[in-house]
Every structure is written in structure tokens, then in C-alpha cells.
Amino acid sequence: MSSVIPWEVWEGWMSRACELNEYVAEESRVSGAPVADRAVCADDPGTDFNRRAGWADTGLLDSDWSWCRRTSDDRGTLTRPGKDRGVSATVGMITSKRNGWPLFWCFSTSVPEFKPETPYTKFGVYAVLNHRGDFKEAAKALAARGYGAPPATLQGRLADSLALPAVEVNGTHAGADAPPEPDRPFLWMSELRFREANDKWLWKGYVSRGGMTLLSAIWKSGKSTLLSHLIRAFDGRTESFCGHEIVPSRVLYVTEEDQETWAERRDALGIGDHVGMINRPFMGRSNPAQWSAFVGALVRAVQDYGFDLVVFDTISKLWPVREENDANQVEDALMPLWQITNTGAALLLVHHTRKSDGKEFTAARGSGGLSAFAETLVEMRRFSEKRRDTRRLLTAAGRYTETPDRWVVDLTAAGYVGLGDPDDVPGGDGEVGDWRTYLDGILPAKPPGLTVDEVQAVLETTRAGEGVRNRDLIELLNNRFDGGEYLRIGKGVKGSPFRFYRPAIGSEDACPPPQSGGETNSGTESEAGD
């Protein structure tokens, strides 16, 4: 019978192993970060600083860098010195491939201290800002501040990493001076913690970190179109998608479609390299062993490249399920996916509905085990019986109160627009809706913007835009400009018409509302559109 190895024996083995270690970590392209810790029992100051310090400790926020958008203590976007607004860098949005440290990534070429498009650890940022990039001097300074001191024992280090809050157990306070309580595979109710609201959602109400969302719709109803616009929106240039908050995220997209199809969407929509694509990973239907190995590879990709969301489009063409109505087969295929959500990444499964549809979220094809497995269920249907109607109704339910019950979206020439609750959206029975609800989605986020004629042309592609009078459009654009909702360039004369745009909050182009309004060129249409 095997016995438990005493701590003092295990500690002795580890200490001796550390003394014999001759491995020297190779240099990583991550500035200021070795590929691996040199030894578990002798941390250097830089490694210890990366592990324990916050971004405020690096001096970054003391050097005129400012928060543009803060999602949590170690995640957000920054504005560089010399600018009042706009995204110049991210912190914590990408992590070290080897050890998971949050990284600083600078986009701007106007910051001489940092190389653009280059990741820096907290230690790297500290060295650059405080010691002109001299890592040896930076390490000495951090050592003087108490970083890098080795723990007294390996047991003590492990105990610190597993430390739980002191709790009252049977009337006895289990604190630092009390005898250690037995190992337990659970948390007391008082130890349960909430996630910060901004660290919970990638797309508020629909896609949550560490959760699974099932999006179901009938074939050829626009699922992939909606998703292509969604993943583009994760690039950080906008703060909302279809009227719901969205945060910058990396997406790993697994699809049954070929590369050419997605290359066309990429070029048409401008989808960037915050998205990684896996096209047709299997030559035929996978078997359980292939599926398990594939999911394992996805988990490693999520950890190595910091993906926030993994999409399977469609799940029925990728998993090894032969009989969708067999609950055992379905659940066996779903269980490995917990490995992905356990990393903290969100999971979005795209599926088809039954021909006969269904009520109470029973529309998804096959076994109900699939719907039961997900935290959030979203069903997409046409908003009306008109085939040319580009509006879609999203019906959702789940475990979170933030998930809206029903929401109407519409695909315009400028992208998807959220129209709101269907009870507030005219036209469900074929009636034409209000064209004013479309303007926010039509106007671009950056100059040069659109002229009145160009806005009118896009409006006419919607069901609501037919017959809109130019004077009404001009009046509304003026009112929203005066209220600070829209911005414009141009002089409002022939040859230089006003061009309107609607920048996202926190973007480089956002500015306070104008102090005084102006009148949009009210001349002829040819003058407004020149």
C-alpha cells in the first residue's frame, strides 16, 4: 500500500533538485520576460514583480498615460501622453504565451519609449520607464523594494497560493494562528465571489466569459452574416454591437466553411487579426478520439494566444455525433468543451433549428441535452414574413439577468443596428418602421463621414427609408449635431458639403458637444452631395 510522502521529505527533494538545475531560460520576444521561471524556490526580482505587482507599480499611469477604458484592474485600454482620448495601447488584453502574465501592447508609433506592436511585461514596462531599459538596474531597484525574496519553504509557497479567507467553523475562528483545517474540495458559502461586471461579458447579455452560448436559427437565415459583423466588432473600435456593450476580444473561429468564403467576408467588412480562423478541420465527420484531441489543441491555442472567445459554426458539422436525438452522444461530445470554458474563455455554438420550429426554447434541432448544456440560449428568426425584410428577432434566455428576452436587429448598408424591444419597433406585421432608428447604425465612426445624399442613399436600402424627405433628414442631422451625438466636417457649401459621422465614446475622434450649432447645407441635392 502506498503512503503519503511527508512534506519535509518532499521539500528536501525539491530543494535538492533546484540546486542541480542548470537550465537557463532562452530569451523571449516578450520584452522583459524570460520564457520560464529559473527555479521554483529562488525567484528573481523581475519574475516576482510580474507575478505580484499591478500596472500602477510600473509607473505607467504616472507618465501621463491615462485609462481610456478600464474593464478590471489588469485589463483595459490606454491613451498615450499628449492625447486626450483614443486607444493607444492595451494592458492585460493579451497574456504571456508561456506563463499567463498580463502584457502591455502599444499600437502608437508616437511613443519613443516603446516599440509599436511589441508586448511588454510589467517588469519590461518598469525597466523602460524607470531605468531606460536597463533590466539589471531595474532588478536591483526592485530587489531593494522587497521583490524576489525566496519563500521560506516550498510548503509555505504552495500554502500562500492556495490561501483562503479566514472563516468561522463551528464557532472557531480558522485564522493564521489556528491549526490548519483539513483539506476540503469545496468553498464555504461566504467564500463565493462575484466577477466584476466588466469582466463578465464579452457581448453583454449574450456572450459571457467562462460560459457557453447556443445560437440557433434556420439555415440560410443570416447566422454567419450576423457573426461576421459580431467578430469584426470585437476589434475594439466600437463600444457596442446591436445596442449592447461589447469589449475588445480575441476570437478563435472554427467553421465548416472554406477559406475563400471567409476571405471575401474579411475584405468586405475589414475583419482584423484579432480573429483566428480554423476552416474545415476534419476531412469527414470526426470520431470521438479526433474530437477530443482537437478540443485539446483548441485549449492550448486559447492559453497560448489569449483567445477570449471560441466559436463553432456550425457545431453539427464539427462534432462526432451521428444521431443528434441521442442524448448520450450529444453529452459525450459536449463534455470536452468544458476544458475551453474552464480557461475563462467564452464559447459560442452555432446550431440549426428544426423545420417545425418550437416554443420555450425547444427549437434547436436534436436532443434537448444541447440546450440544457448552455448558460445562454439565443434563437434568431425573421422579424416579419417579408423575404426582403433584413430585420431579425433575437429571443434569448439564460442564467443571467442581463440577457434581454427579445431584441430586434437590422442589417443596414453600414452594418448591424439594434432597434430595441419588438413591442417598440413598428413593422412586425409588414408595416414600415421609423427611419430615424437607423441613423446611428448608418453613420461611420470616423471621418470623412457621409453627406446628406449618401445617408439618403443608404436609407433607401432599408424598408423604412423609402420616401424620407430631405428636409426632415437635414433637420434631424442638425439636431443630433447640436446635441453632440454626431460630428461633422466640411463647410456646408457646394464643393465642401457637410459630412456627418458618429464616433464611439473613447475613440480618437470623439469630442465634447459643439458650443453652437450650424445649419446643414439646405441647398439643392446636387450641392449637398458634391
C-alpha positions as CSV (number, residue, x, y, z in Angstrom):
1,M,0.0,0.0,0.0
2,S,1.4,3.4,-0.9
3,S,1.8,6.1,1.8
4,V,1.7,9.9,1.7
5,I,5.1,11.5,1.3
6,P,5.8,13.8,4.3
7,W,6.1,17.5,3.5
8,E,9.7,17.7,4.8
9,V,10.8,14.9,2.6
10,W,9.1,16.4,-0.5
11,E,10.6,19.8,0.3
12,G,14.1,18.3,0.6
13,W,13.7,16.6,-2.8
14,M,12.6,19.9,-4.4
15,S,15.4,21.9,-2.8
16,R,18.0,19.5,-4.0
17,A,16.5,19.4,-7.5
18,C,16.7,23.2,-7.6
19,E,20.4,23.1,-6.6
20,L,21.1,20.7,-9.5
21,N,19.2,22.7,-12.1
22,E,21.5,24.1,-14.9
23,Y,18.8,25.3,-17.3
24,V,18.9,28.9,-18.4
25,A,15.7,30.2,-20.0
26,E,16.1,31.4,-23.6
27,E,15.2,35.0,-24.3
28,S,11.6,35.6,-25.4
29,R,10.5,38.3,-27.9
30,V,8.3,39.5,-25.0
31,S,10.2,42.5,-23.6
32,G,11.5,41.9,-20.1
33,A,10.1,38.4,-19.8
34,P,12.1,35.1,-19.7
35,V,10.3,32.2,-21.2
36,A,10.2,30.4,-17.9
37,D,11.0,30.9,-14.2
38,R,14.6,29.8,-13.5
39,A,13.7,27.9,-10.4
40,V,10.6,27.4,-8.2
41,C,12.5,28.2,-5.0
42,A,14.5,31.3,-6.0
43,D,12.5,33.9,-7.8
44,D,14.4,36.8,-9.4
45,P,13.0,40.3,-8.8
46,G,11.6,40.7,-12.3
47,T,9.7,37.5,-12.2
48,D,8.4,38.3,-8.8
49,F,7.4,41.8,-9.9
50,N,5.5,40.3,-12.9
51,R,3.7,38.0,-10.5
52,R,2.7,40.4,-7.7
53,A,2.8,43.9,-9.0
54,G,0.0,45.9,-10.6
55,W,0.2,48.2,-13.5
56,A,0.2,51.2,-11.2
57,D,3.5,49.9,-9.7
58,T,5.2,50.1,-13.1
59,G,5.0,53.9,-13.3
60,L,2.9,53.7,-16.5
61,L,0.0,55.7,-15.1
62,D,2.4,58.3,-13.6
63,S,3.9,59.1,-17.0
64,D,0.8,60.8,-18.5
65,W,-0.7,57.6,-19.8
66,S,-4.4,57.5,-18.9
67,W,-7.2,55.0,-18.9
68,C,-9.3,55.1,-22.0
69,R,-11.5,52.2,-20.9
70,R,-10.9,50.1,-17.8
71,T,-12.6,46.7,-17.6
72,S,-10.8,45.5,-14.5
73,D,-7.6,46.1,-12.5
74,D,-5.4,44.4,-15.1
75,R,-7.4,44.8,-18.3
76,G,-8.3,47.8,-20.4
77,T,-7.2,50.3,-22.9
78,L,-4.9,53.4,-22.5
79,T,-4.4,56.8,-24.1
80,R,-0.8,57.8,-24.8
81,P,0.7,61.0,-23.4
82,G,-0.2,64.1,-25.4
83,K,-3.7,62.9,-26.3
84,D,-7.0,63.5,-24.5
85,R,-8.8,60.4,-25.9
86,G,-8.4,57.4,-28.2
87,V,-6.9,53.9,-27.8
88,S,-3.1,53.9,-28.0
89,A,-2.4,50.7,-26.1
90,T,-3.9,47.8,-24.2
91,V,-3.0,46.3,-20.8
92,G,-4.0,42.8,-19.9
93,M,-5.9,42.2,-23.2
94,I,-3.2,39.7,-24.2
95,T,-1.1,37.5,-22.0
96,S,2.3,35.8,-22.0
97,K,2.2,32.6,-24.0
98,R,4.2,30.6,-21.5
99,N,3.1,31.8,-18.1
100,G,0.0,33.8,-18.5
101,W,1.3,37.2,-17.3
102,P,-0.8,40.2,-18.5
103,L,1.1,42.3,-21.1
104,F,1.3,45.9,-22.3
105,W,0.8,46.3,-26.0
106,C,1.4,49.7,-27.7
107,F,-0.2,50.5,-31.0
108,S,1.0,54.0,-31.4
109,T,4.2,54.9,-33.2
110,S,4.4,58.3,-31.4
111,V,5.7,56.9,-28.2
112,P,9.5,56.7,-28.4
113,E,10.0,54.6,-25.2
114,F,8.0,51.6,-26.6
115,K,8.3,49.7,-29.8
116,P,4.9,49.6,-31.5
117,E,3.2,46.2,-31.9
118,T,5.5,44.7,-29.3
119,P,4.4,43.1,-26.0
120,Y,5.9,44.2,-22.7
121,T,5.6,42.5,-19.3
122,K,5.1,44.7,-16.2
123,F,8.8,44.3,-15.5
124,G,9.6,45.4,-19.0
125,V,7.4,48.5,-18.7
126,Y,9.0,49.3,-15.3
127,A,12.5,49.0,-16.7
128,V,11.8,51.1,-19.7
129,L,10.1,53.9,-17.8
130,N,12.3,54.0,-14.7
131,H,15.7,52.7,-15.8
132,R,15.9,53.4,-19.6
133,G,15.5,49.8,-20.4
134,D,18.4,48.6,-18.2
135,F,16.9,45.4,-16.8
136,K,19.8,44.7,-14.5
137,E,19.4,48.1,-12.8
138,A,15.7,47.6,-12.7
139,A,16.1,44.3,-11.0
140,K,18.4,45.8,-8.4
141,A,15.9,48.5,-7.6
142,L,13.1,46.0,-7.3
143,A,15.1,43.8,-5.0
144,A,15.6,46.8,-2.8
145,R,11.8,47.2,-2.7
146,G,11.4,43.6,-1.5
147,Y,10.8,41.8,-4.8
148,G,12.5,38.5,-5.4
149,A,12.8,37.3,-1.8
150,P,12.6,33.5,-1.9
151,P,9.8,31.9,0.2
152,A,10.9,30.3,3.4
153,T,9.7,26.8,2.3
154,L,8.2,25.2,-0.7
155,Q,5.3,24.2,1.5
156,G,4.8,27.9,2.6
157,R,4.7,29.0,-1.1
158,L,2.1,26.5,-2.0
159,A,0.1,27.3,1.1
160,D,0.2,31.0,0.1
161,S,-1.0,30.3,-3.4
162,L,-3.9,28.2,-2.0
163,A,-4.8,30.6,0.9
164,L,-8.5,31.0,1.6
165,P,-10.1,33.7,3.7
166,A,-10.4,33.0,7.4
167,V,-13.9,31.7,8.2
168,E,-15.9,30.8,11.3
169,V,-16.2,27.0,11.5
170,N,-18.3,25.5,14.3
171,G,-17.8,28.6,16.4
172,T,-14.0,28.5,16.0
173,H,-12.1,31.2,14.0
174,A,-9.9,29.5,11.5
175,G,-7.2,32.2,11.2
176,A,-3.4,32.3,10.7
177,D,-2.8,31.3,14.4
178,A,-5.3,28.4,14.3
179,P,-4.4,24.8,13.5
180,P,-4.8,24.2,9.7
181,E,-8.2,22.8,8.8
182,P,-8.4,19.5,6.8
183,D,-8.1,19.7,3.1
184,R,-11.5,20.4,1.5
185,P,-12.7,20.2,-2.1
186,F,-15.3,23.0,-1.6
187,L,-15.7,26.6,-0.7
188,W,-17.8,27.9,2.2
189,M,-20.8,30.0,1.1
190,S,-19.1,33.1,2.5
191,E,-16.1,32.5,0.2
192,L,-18.0,32.7,-3.1
193,R,-17.1,35.7,-5.1
194,F,-18.7,37.8,-7.8
195,R,-16.9,38.6,-11.0
196,E,-16.7,42.3,-11.8
197,A,-19.4,43.3,-14.2
198,N,-17.0,44.4,-16.9
199,D,-15.1,41.1,-16.6
200,K,-18.2,39.0,-17.1
201,W,-19.3,39.9,-20.6
202,L,-17.7,40.0,-24.0
203,W,-21.1,40.9,-25.6
204,K,-23.4,42.0,-22.8
205,G,-26.4,39.7,-22.3
206,Y,-25.3,37.2,-24.9
207,V,-21.7,36.0,-24.6
208,S,-20.1,35.6,-21.2
209,R,-16.6,34.7,-20.1
210,G,-16.4,31.1,-19.0
211,G,-19.9,30.4,-20.3
212,M,-21.5,28.7,-23.3
213,T,-23.9,30.4,-25.6
214,L,-26.1,28.4,-28.1
215,L,-27.2,30.4,-31.1
216,S,-29.9,28.6,-33.2
217,A,-31.6,29.6,-36.4
218,I,-32.9,28.1,-39.5
219,W,-30.4,27.6,-42.3
220,K,-29.7,30.5,-44.7
221,S,-31.3,32.9,-42.3
222,G,-28.2,35.1,-41.8
223,K,-26.4,33.5,-38.8
224,S,-22.9,33.7,-40.4
225,T,-23.6,37.2,-41.6
226,L,-24.5,38.3,-38.0
227,L,-21.5,36.5,-36.6
228,S,-19.1,38.0,-39.2
229,H,-20.2,41.5,-38.1
230,L,-20.0,40.5,-34.5
231,I,-16.4,39.3,-34.6
232,R,-15.4,42.4,-36.5
233,A,-16.9,44.5,-33.7
234,F,-14.6,42.8,-31.2
235,D,-11.6,44.7,-32.6
236,G,-12.1,47.5,-30.1
237,R,-13.2,50.3,-32.4
238,T,-16.7,50.3,-31.0
239,E,-18.2,50.0,-27.6
240,S,-21.5,48.4,-28.6
241,F,-22.9,45.9,-31.1
242,C,-26.6,46.0,-31.9
243,G,-27.2,48.2,-28.9
244,H,-25.4,46.1,-26.3
245,E,-22.0,46.7,-24.7
246,I,-19.0,44.9,-26.3
247,V,-15.4,44.7,-25.2
248,P,-12.2,44.2,-27.2
249,S,-11.6,40.4,-27.6
250,R,-9.6,37.8,-29.5
251,V,-11.8,35.3,-31.3
252,L,-10.9,31.7,-32.4
253,Y,-13.4,30.8,-35.1
254,V,-13.9,27.2,-36.1
255,T,-16.1,26.8,-39.2
256,E,-17.4,24.3,-41.7
257,E,-16.9,26.9,-44.5
258,D,-13.9,27.2,-46.8
259,Q,-11.1,29.9,-46.6
260,E,-12.3,31.7,-49.7
261,T,-15.7,32.4,-48.3
262,W,-14.2,34.0,-45.2
263,A,-11.5,35.8,-47.2
264,E,-14.3,37.6,-49.0
265,R,-16.0,38.5,-45.8
266,R,-12.7,39.7,-44.3
267,D,-12.2,42.0,-47.2
268,A,-15.8,43.2,-47.4
269,L,-16.0,44.0,-43.7
270,G,-12.4,44.7,-42.7
271,I,-12.0,41.9,-40.1
272,G,-8.6,42.1,-38.5
273,D,-6.1,39.7,-37.0
274,H,-7.8,39.7,-33.6
275,V,-9.6,36.8,-35.2
276,G,-8.0,33.4,-35.8
277,M,-9.7,31.0,-38.3
278,I,-9.8,27.2,-38.5
279,N,-11.6,26.2,-41.7
280,R,-12.9,22.6,-42.1
281,P,-10.6,20.9,-39.5
282,F,-11.9,17.4,-40.5
283,M,-12.0,15.8,-43.9
284,G,-15.2,14.0,-42.8
285,R,-17.2,13.6,-39.7
286,S,-14.8,13.4,-36.7
287,N,-14.8,10.4,-34.4
288,P,-14.7,10.8,-30.5
289,A,-10.9,10.4,-30.4
290,Q,-10.3,13.0,-33.1
291,W,-12.8,15.4,-31.5
292,S,-11.2,15.1,-28.0
293,A,-7.7,15.7,-29.5
294,F,-9.0,18.7,-31.5
295,V,-10.6,20.3,-28.4
296,G,-7.3,19.8,-26.5
297,A,-5.5,21.6,-29.3
298,L,-8.0,24.5,-29.1
299,V,-7.4,24.7,-25.3
300,R,-3.7,25.1,-25.9
301,A,-4.4,27.8,-28.5
302,V,-6.6,29.6,-26.1
303,Q,-3.9,29.6,-23.5
304,D,-1.0,30.4,-25.8
305,Y,-2.6,33.2,-27.7
306,G,-5.0,34.6,-25.2
307,F,-8.3,34.0,-27.1
308,D,-11.4,35.3,-25.3
309,L,-14.0,33.5,-27.4
310,V,-14.2,30.3,-29.3
311,V,-16.9,29.9,-32.0
312,F,-18.1,26.6,-33.6
313,D,-20.1,27.4,-36.7
314,T,-21.9,25.1,-37.0
315,I,-21.5,22.6,-34.2
316,S,-23.4,19.9,-36.1
317,K,-20.8,19.7,-38.9
318,L,-17.9,19.5,-36.5
319,W,-18.7,17.3,-33.5
320,P,-18.6,13.4,-33.7
321,V,-22.4,13.0,-33.1
322,R,-24.0,10.6,-35.5
323,E,-27.5,10.8,-34.0
324,E,-28.5,14.2,-32.8
325,N,-31.5,12.9,-30.9
326,D,-29.3,10.6,-28.8
327,A,-28.7,12.5,-25.6
328,N,-25.8,10.3,-24.6
329,Q,-23.9,11.0,-27.9
330,V,-24.6,14.7,-27.6
331,E,-23.5,15.0,-24.0
332,D,-20.4,12.9,-24.6
333,A,-19.4,15.4,-27.4
334,L,-20.2,18.4,-25.2
335,M,-18.3,17.4,-22.1
336,P,-14.8,18.0,-23.5
337,L,-15.8,21.6,-24.3
338,W,-15.7,22.4,-20.6
339,Q,-12.0,22.4,-21.0
340,I,-12.4,25.6,-23.0
341,T,-14.7,27.4,-20.7
342,N,-12.5,26.4,-17.7
343,T,-9.8,28.6,-19.2
344,G,-12.1,31.6,-18.7
345,A,-12.9,31.9,-22.4
346,A,-16.4,32.2,-23.8
347,L,-17.9,29.5,-26.1
348,L,-20.4,30.2,-28.8
349,L,-22.0,27.2,-30.5
350,V,-24.0,27.8,-33.7
351,H,-26.8,25.3,-34.5
352,H,-29.8,24.9,-36.7
353,T,-33.4,24.9,-35.6
354,R,-36.0,22.2,-36.5
355,K,-38.1,22.7,-39.6
356,S,-41.2,22.9,-37.4
357,D,-39.6,25.5,-35.1
358,G,-40.6,25.2,-31.4
359,K,-41.7,27.2,-28.3
360,E,-40.0,27.7,-24.9
361,F,-36.5,27.3,-26.5
362,T,-37.2,23.8,-27.9
363,A,-36.5,24.9,-31.5
364,A,-32.8,23.7,-31.5
365,R,-32.5,20.5,-33.6
366,G,-31.9,17.2,-31.9
367,S,-31.6,16.3,-28.2
368,G,-32.5,18.8,-25.6
369,G,-29.2,18.0,-23.9
370,L,-27.6,20.6,-26.1
371,S,-29.8,23.4,-24.9
372,A,-29.6,22.3,-21.3
373,F,-25.8,22.4,-21.5
374,A,-25.5,26.1,-22.4
375,E,-25.8,29.0,-20.0
376,T,-27.4,31.3,-22.6
377,L,-29.8,30.4,-25.4
378,V,-30.4,32.7,-28.3
379,E,-32.8,31.9,-31.2
380,M,-32.8,34.1,-34.3
381,R,-35.9,34.4,-36.5
382,R,-37.1,36.8,-39.2
383,F,-39.0,39.8,-37.8
384,S,-41.7,39.6,-40.5
385,E,-42.9,37.4,-43.3
386,K,-41.4,39.6,-45.9
387,R,-38.5,37.9,-47.5
388,R,-36.7,41.2,-48.2
389,D,-37.0,42.3,-44.6
390,T,-33.5,42.4,-43.2
391,R,-34.6,42.7,-39.6
392,R,-34.1,39.7,-37.3
393,L,-35.6,39.0,-33.9
394,L,-33.3,37.6,-31.2
395,T,-35.1,35.7,-28.5
396,A,-32.9,34.8,-25.5
397,A,-33.0,33.2,-22.1
398,G,-30.3,32.0,-19.7
399,R,-28.9,32.1,-16.2
400,Y,-28.1,35.9,-16.2
401,T,-30.4,38.8,-15.5
402,E,-28.6,40.9,-18.1
403,T,-29.8,38.8,-21.0
404,P,-32.7,40.6,-22.9
405,D,-35.8,38.5,-23.6
406,R,-36.3,39.8,-27.1
407,W,-34.4,42.2,-29.3
408,V,-34.7,43.4,-32.9
409,V,-31.6,43.9,-35.0
410,D,-31.4,45.1,-38.6
411,L,-28.6,44.7,-41.3
412,T,-28.1,48.1,-43.0
413,A,-25.5,49.1,-45.5
414,A,-23.4,50.5,-42.6
415,G,-23.7,47.3,-40.6
416,Y,-26.0,45.9,-37.9
417,V,-28.2,48.2,-35.9
418,G,-30.1,47.4,-32.7
419,L,-33.7,48.6,-32.9
420,G,-34.8,47.5,-29.4
421,D,-37.7,45.6,-28.0
422,P,-40.1,44.3,-30.7
423,D,-43.0,46.0,-28.9
424,D,-41.4,49.3,-29.6
425,V,-40.4,48.5,-33.2
426,P,-43.1,49.2,-35.8
427,G,-43.4,46.9,-38.8
428,G,-43.7,43.4,-37.3
429,D,-46.7,42.8,-39.4
430,G,-45.3,44.3,-42.6
431,E,-45.8,48.0,-41.5
432,V,-42.9,50.2,-42.3
433,G,-40.9,51.2,-39.3
434,D,-39.4,54.6,-38.3
435,W,-36.4,55.5,-40.4
436,R,-34.9,57.6,-37.5
437,T,-33.9,54.4,-35.7
438,Y,-31.5,53.6,-38.5
439,L,-29.2,56.7,-38.5
440,D,-26.9,55.6,-35.6
441,G,-26.0,52.4,-37.5
442,I,-25.6,54.2,-40.9
443,L,-23.1,56.9,-39.9
444,P,-19.5,55.7,-39.7
445,A,-17.4,56.1,-36.6
446,K,-14.6,58.2,-38.2
447,P,-14.3,61.0,-40.8
448,P,-14.7,61.7,-43.6
449,G,-18.3,60.6,-42.8
450,L,-21.3,60.8,-45.1
451,T,-23.1,63.6,-46.9
452,V,-26.8,64.0,-46.7
453,D,-27.1,62.4,-50.2
454,E,-25.1,59.4,-49.1
455,V,-27.1,59.0,-45.9
456,Q,-30.2,59.2,-48.0
457,A,-28.9,56.5,-50.4
458,V,-28.2,54.1,-47.6
459,L,-31.6,54.8,-46.0
460,E,-33.3,53.9,-49.3
461,T,-31.9,50.4,-49.0
462,T,-34.0,49.8,-45.9
463,R,-37.7,49.3,-45.7
464,A,-38.1,52.3,-43.5
465,G,-36.2,54.7,-45.7
466,E,-38.4,54.9,-48.8
467,G,-39.9,58.4,-49.3
468,V,-37.9,60.2,-46.5
469,R,-37.9,63.9,-47.2
470,N,-34.5,65.6,-47.4
471,R,-35.6,68.5,-45.2
472,D,-36.5,66.0,-42.4
473,L,-33.2,64.2,-42.7
474,I,-31.3,67.5,-42.6
475,E,-33.2,68.7,-39.6
476,L,-32.5,65.5,-37.7
477,L,-28.8,65.5,-38.6
478,N,-28.6,69.2,-37.4
479,N,-30.4,68.4,-34.1
480,R,-28.1,65.5,-33.3
481,F,-25.0,67.5,-34.2
482,D,-26.2,70.3,-31.9
483,G,-26.7,67.8,-29.1
484,G,-23.2,66.3,-29.5
485,E,-24.4,62.9,-30.8
486,Y,-22.9,63.4,-34.3
487,L,-19.8,65.3,-35.5
488,R,-19.2,66.7,-39.0
489,I,-16.6,68.2,-41.3
490,G,-16.9,70.4,-44.3
491,K,-18.1,74.0,-44.8
492,G,-21.7,73.3,-45.9
493,V,-21.2,74.8,-49.3
494,K,-21.0,73.5,-52.8
495,G,-17.7,71.7,-53.2
496,S,-17.4,71.2,-49.5
497,P,-20.7,69.8,-48.1
498,F,-21.1,68.8,-44.5
499,R,-20.1,65.2,-43.9
500,F,-21.5,63.6,-40.7
501,Y,-20.1,60.8,-38.5
502,R,-20.8,59.3,-35.1
503,P,-17.6,58.4,-33.2
504,A,-17.7,55.8,-30.5
505,I,-17.1,57.0,-26.9
506,G,-13.4,57.0,-26.2
507,S,-12.3,57.0,-29.8
508,E,-9.7,59.3,-31.2
509,D,-12.3,61.4,-32.9
510,A,-14.7,61.8,-30.0
511,C,-15.0,65.3,-28.7
512,P,-17.3,67.4,-26.4
513,P,-20.6,68.6,-27.9
514,P,-20.2,71.8,-30.1
515,Q,-20.9,75.1,-28.3
516,S,-23.1,76.3,-31.1
517,G,-24.9,74.5,-33.9
518,G,-25.0,75.3,-37.6
519,E,-27.3,74.7,-40.4
520,T,-26.6,71.8,-42.8
521,N,-26.4,72.9,-46.4
522,S,-30.1,73.3,-47.3
523,G,-29.4,73.9,-51.0
524,T,-30.1,71.6,-53.8
525,E,-29.4,67.9,-53.6
526,S,-26.5,68.3,-56.2
527,E,-24.9,70.8,-53.9
528,A,-25.3,68.7,-50.8
529,G,-23.8,65.6,-52.5
530,D,-20.9,67.2,-54.3
